[in-house]
Amino acid sequence: MSAGRPVRAILLAVATIALSVQAETQSRRHGPPGMVWIPGGRFRMGSDFPAFDDARPVHTVVVDGFWMDATPVTNAQFARFVKTTGYVTVAERKPNPKDFPGVPADKLVPGSLVFHSPAHPVSLDDPSQWWEYVPGASWRHPEGLRSDLAGRANHPVVQVCWDDASAYAKWAHKRLPTEAEWEYAARGGLNQMPYVWGREPTPHGKQMANTWQGRFPDRNSKRDGYARTSPVRAFPPNRFGLYDMSGNVWEWCADWYRPDYYRHSPRKNPRGPSDSFDPREPGMPKRVQRGGSFLCSDQYCSRYMPGGRGKGAVDTGASHVGFRCVMDL
């Protein structure tokens, strides 16, 4: 009888594990609407691409499995959030004079940053040549008050800052992805490939993402069919079934930004540094952005590659910045 007890205990343990695995499998099969299960695993994070000096060293990272939105959050989805909660985005609020000392009161009006293409070639060292603070620009009016969302319900929401994205994620009972989760998902199981779809920028001549074609920032040939944002499923998904992990809009991540973080990042489930530091703007806290946007080109910004890192002030949106969410199992 005593010899039988360990056998029964083992059988019970095996049965418990089997039921747990079955339950997890069912959960993944019938997951949250619009989300894709990303199985946990190990990958090489970062990039040796010469321009990506803040994406080195390339290092091994392990992440647990998680659910991820198949697409960036769309205008239609964000509109439901606003209608339900009454939320007002940062771009729609009047700036606090305490945050902008010395700025005349008549200049402190709600608005946001909008890309505009200059009429002639300009120096790529001066982004003010193609970025403008436009009064009235917001998620409802991406390029200013004369623009609207007509025909763009299924485009990614833009003009949302990190605080806005976090508020949406909390309402949806989700969260923003860590930078490691984002890159792992973007790579789709490919090892250190330059693009989320593989090695070639345009396999068989096909445009695989909404990026800039032509001379930046004054001449866009629009070979991909779009001058600004595109519908979130306009281009093929990666191997995990995720859309727009390259181009269209930058996507906010949970992590604070530091250019030196990869030197001492934890190996398992890194959550980012405890604070932010950008040597180009030392006093401005920034969060990580990933994926690049419709403005990325090999001539100016090639950070639509999966190893490329972006960054943004937490209270600042723009006409090429959006987000997507994740959820734990």
C-alpha positions in Angstrom: 0.0 0.0 0.0 2.8 2.4 0.9 4.4 1.9 -2.5 1.1 2.8 -4.2 0.9 6.2 -2.6 3.8 7.8 -4.5 2.4 6.3 -7.7 -1.0 7.8 -7.1 0.6 11.1 -6.2 2.6 11.1 -9.4 -0.5 10.3 -11.4 -2.5 13.1 -9.7 0.3 15.6 -10.4 0.4 14.5 -14.1 -3.4 14.9 -14.3 -3.2 18.3 -12.7 -0.5 19.5 -15.1 -2.5 18.1 -18.1 -5.6 19.9 -17.0 -3.6 23.1 -16.5 -2.1 22.8 -20.0 -5.5 22.1 -21.5 -7.0 25.2 -19.7 -4.2 27.4 -21.0 -4.6 26.0 -24.5 -8.3 26.8 -24.4 -7.6 30.3 -23.1 -5.2 31.0 -25.9 -7.6 29.6 -28.5 -10.4 31.8 -27.3 -8.4 34.8 -26.3 -9.4 38.5 -26.0 -11.0 39.8 -29.2 -8.5 41.4 -31.5 -5.5 40.1 -29.7 -2.9 37.5 -30.7 -1.1 35.1 -28.3 2.7 35.7 -28.3 4.4 32.5 -26.9 7.2 33.2 -24.5 10.7 32.6 -25.7 14.3 33.7 -26.1 15.7 36.1 -28.6 18.6 38.4 -29.5 17.5 42.0 -28.7 19.1 45.1 -30.2 20.9 45.8 -33.4 24.4 46.2 -34.8 23.0 48.5 -37.5 25.6 51.4 -37.5 23.0 54.2 -37.0 21.4 52.5 -33.9 24.0 53.4 -31.3 21.5 53.2 -28.5 20.5 49.6 -29.5 23.8 48.0 -28.5 25.0 45.7 -27.3 22.9 43.0 -28.9 22.0 40.7 -26.0 19.9 37.7 -25.1 16.5 38.3 -23.5 13.8 35.9 -22.3 10.2 37.0 -22.2 7.1 35.2 -20.9 4.1 34.7 -23.1 1.5 37.5 -23.4 -1.5 38.7 -25.5 -0.9 41.6 -27.9 -3.3 43.7 -30.0 -3.1 42.5 -33.6 -3.1 46.1 -34.7 -2.4 49.5 -33.3 -5.4 51.0 -31.5 -7.7 52.6 -34.1 -9.6 55.9 -34.2 -12.8 53.9 -33.8 -11.5 52.1 -30.7 -10.2 55.3 -29.1 -13.5 57.0 -29.9 -15.3 54.4 -27.9 -13.0 54.9 -25.0 -13.5 58.7 -25.1 -17.3 58.3 -25.4 -17.5 55.9 -22.4 -15.1 57.8 -20.1 -15.2 61.4 -21.2 -11.5 61.4 -21.3 -9.8 64.5 -22.7 -6.3 64.0 -24.3 -3.4 66.1 -23.3 -3.4 67.8 -26.8 -7.0 68.9 -26.1 -6.1 70.6 -22.8 -4.8 74.1 -22.4 -1.1 74.1 -21.5 -0.3 75.0 -18.0 1.7 78.3 -17.8 3.8 76.8 -15.1 5.2 74.3 -17.5 6.0 76.9 -20.1 7.7 79.8 -18.3 8.1 82.9 -20.5 5.7 81.8 -23.2 3.0 84.5 -23.8 -0.5 83.5 -22.6 -2.0 83.9 -26.0 0.4 81.2 -27.3 -0.7 78.6 -24.7 -3.4 77.0 -26.7 -4.4 73.3 -27.1 -2.7 71.7 -30.1 0.0 69.3 -31.1 2.9 68.6 -33.5 2.0 68.0 -37.2 4.3 67.0 -40.0 4.2 69.1 -43.1 6.2 68.5 -46.2 8.3 71.5 -47.3 8.2 72.7 -50.9 11.9 72.2 -51.5 14.9 70.3 -50.1 15.9 71.2 -46.6 18.7 70.4 -44.2 18.0 67.1 -42.4 19.7 68.6 -39.3 16.7 70.9 -38.6 13.4 69.0 -37.9 11.7 72.4 -37.4 11.7 72.5 -41.2 9.0 69.8 -41.3 7.4 69.8 -37.8 5.0 72.5 -36.7 2.9 73.0 -33.5 -0.6 73.4 -34.9 -3.3 74.9 -32.6 -6.3 72.5 -32.5 -4.5 69.4 -33.6 -5.6 66.4 -31.7 -6.7 62.8 -32.2 -10.0 64.1 -33.6 -8.2 66.6 -35.9 -4.8 64.9 -36.7 -3.5 67.7 -38.9 -5.4 70.6 -37.3 -8.9 71.9 -37.1 -9.4 71.7 -40.9 -8.8 67.9 -40.8 -11.1 65.2 -39.4 -11.4 61.4 -39.2 -13.6 60.9 -42.2 -12.5 57.7 -43.9 -10.0 57.0 -41.1 -12.0 55.0 -38.6 -9.7 52.0 -39.2 -6.5 54.0 -39.2 -4.4 54.1 -36.0 -5.2 56.9 -33.6 -2.5 59.5 -33.5 -1.8 62.7 -31.5 -1.8 60.6 -28.3 0.9 61.0 -25.7 2.2 58.3 -23.3 -0.3 59.5 -20.6 -3.2 59.1 -23.1 -2.1 55.7 -24.2 -1.7 54.6 -20.6 -5.2 55.8 -19.7 -6.7 53.9 -22.6 -4.8 50.7 -21.6 -6.1 51.0 -18.0 -9.7 51.4 -19.2 -9.3 48.4 -21.5 -7.9 46.3 -18.6 -4.6 46.0 -20.6 -1.2 47.6 -20.4 1.4 49.0 -22.7 4.1 46.5 -23.8 7.6 46.6 -22.4 10.2 47.4 -25.0 11.5 43.8 -24.8 8.0 42.4 -25.4 7.5 44.7 -28.3 10.7 43.8 -30.1 10.2 40.1 -29.4 6.7 40.3 -30.9 7.9 42.4 -33.9 10.6 39.9 -34.9 8.0 37.1 -35.0 10.6 34.4 -34.4 13.1 35.7 -36.9 16.7 36.0 -35.6 18.3 39.4 -36.1 16.7 40.0 -39.5 16.8 43.6 -40.6 13.1 43.8 -41.2 10.1 42.2 -39.5 9.3 40.2 -42.6 12.9 39.1 -43.3 16.1 40.1 -45.1 14.9 42.1 -48.2 13.4 45.6 -47.9 10.9 45.0 -50.8 10.7 41.2 -51.5 9.7 40.6 -55.1 9.2 44.4 -55.4 6.4 44.5 -52.9 6.0 47.3 -50.4 5.7 45.6 -47.0 5.0 48.6 -44.7 3.9 52.2 -44.8 7.1 54.2 -44.9 8.5 57.1 -46.9 9.6 56.5 -50.4 11.6 59.3 -52.2 13.6 62.3 -50.9 12.7 63.1 -47.3 11.0 65.4 -46.3 9.9 67.2 -49.5 9.2 64.4 -52.0 7.2 61.3 -51.2 6.6 59.1 -54.3 3.9 57.1 -52.3 4.8 53.8 -53.9 3.1 52.2 -50.9 -0.1 54.1 -51.7 -0.1 56.4 -48.7 1.1 59.9 -47.8 0.2 59.7 -44.1 -1.4 56.9 -42.0 -2.9 53.8 -43.6 -5.6 51.3 -42.5 -4.2 49.0 -39.8 -4.4 45.9 -42.0 -3.3 47.4 -45.2 0.0 45.5 -45.2 0.9 41.9 -44.5 1.2 40.7 -40.9 4.4 39.3 -39.4 4.9 35.6 -38.5 3.0 36.1 -35.2 0.0 37.6 -37.0 0.7 41.2 -36.0 0.1 44.1 -38.3 2.0 47.4 -38.6 5.0 46.3 -36.4 7.0 48.3 -38.9 6.0 51.8 -40.2 2.6 53.5 -40.1 2.9 54.9 -36.6 5.4 54.9 -33.8 4.1 52.9 -30.8 4.5 53.8 -27.1 6.1 51.3 -24.8 6.0 51.1 -21.0 9.8 51.7 -20.5 11.6 54.8 -19.6 14.2 55.7 -22.3 17.9 55.6 -21.6 20.5 55.1 -24.4 22.7 53.0 -22.2 20.1 50.6 -20.8 21.2 47.6 -22.9 24.5 47.5 -21.2 23.0 46.3 -17.9 19.5 45.2 -18.9 18.2 42.1 -17.0 18.1 38.9 -19.1 14.6 37.8 -18.2 11.5 40.0 -18.7 13.3 43.4 -18.6 11.0 46.3 -17.6 13.3 49.2 -18.5 15.4 51.5 -16.3 14.1 53.2 -13.2 14.4 56.7 -14.7 14.9 58.5 -18.0 17.9 60.2 -19.5 18.3 61.5 -23.0 21.7 63.3 -23.4 20.2 65.4 -26.2 17.5 66.8 -23.9 18.7 65.9 -20.4 15.8 67.5 -18.5 13.0 66.0 -20.4 11.6 62.6 -19.2 11.0 60.3 -22.2 9.5 56.9 -22.8 10.5 54.4 -25.5 8.7 54.4 -28.8 9.0 51.5 -31.3 8.3 50.5 -34.9 8.9 53.7 -36.9 6.2 55.5 -38.9 5.1 56.6 -42.3 7.9 59.2 -42.2 10.7 56.6 -41.9 13.1 56.3 -44.8 16.6 54.9 -45.3 17.7 58.4 -46.1 16.7 59.9 -42.7 15.2 57.5 -40.2 15.6 53.8 -40.6 14.2 52.9 -37.2 11.2 51.1 -38.7 13.6 48.1 -38.5 12.8 45.9 -35.5 16.0 46.7 -33.6 15.6 50.5 -33.9 14.6 52.5 -30.8 12.7 55.7 -30.6 11.8 58.0 -27.8 9.3 60.7 -26.9 8.4 63.2 -24.1 5.6 61.6 -22.0 3.3 64.6 -22.5 3.8 65.0 -26.2 1.9 63.4 -29.1 2.4 63.9 -32.8 0.8 63.1 -36.1 2.8 59.9 -36.5 2.6 58.5 -33.0 0.1 55.9 -31.7 0.2 52.7 -29.6 -1.1 49.2 -29.1 -1.7 47.2 -25.9 -0.8 43.9 -24.3 -2.4 41.6 -21.7 -1.0 38.9 -19.4 -2.4 35.4 -19.6 
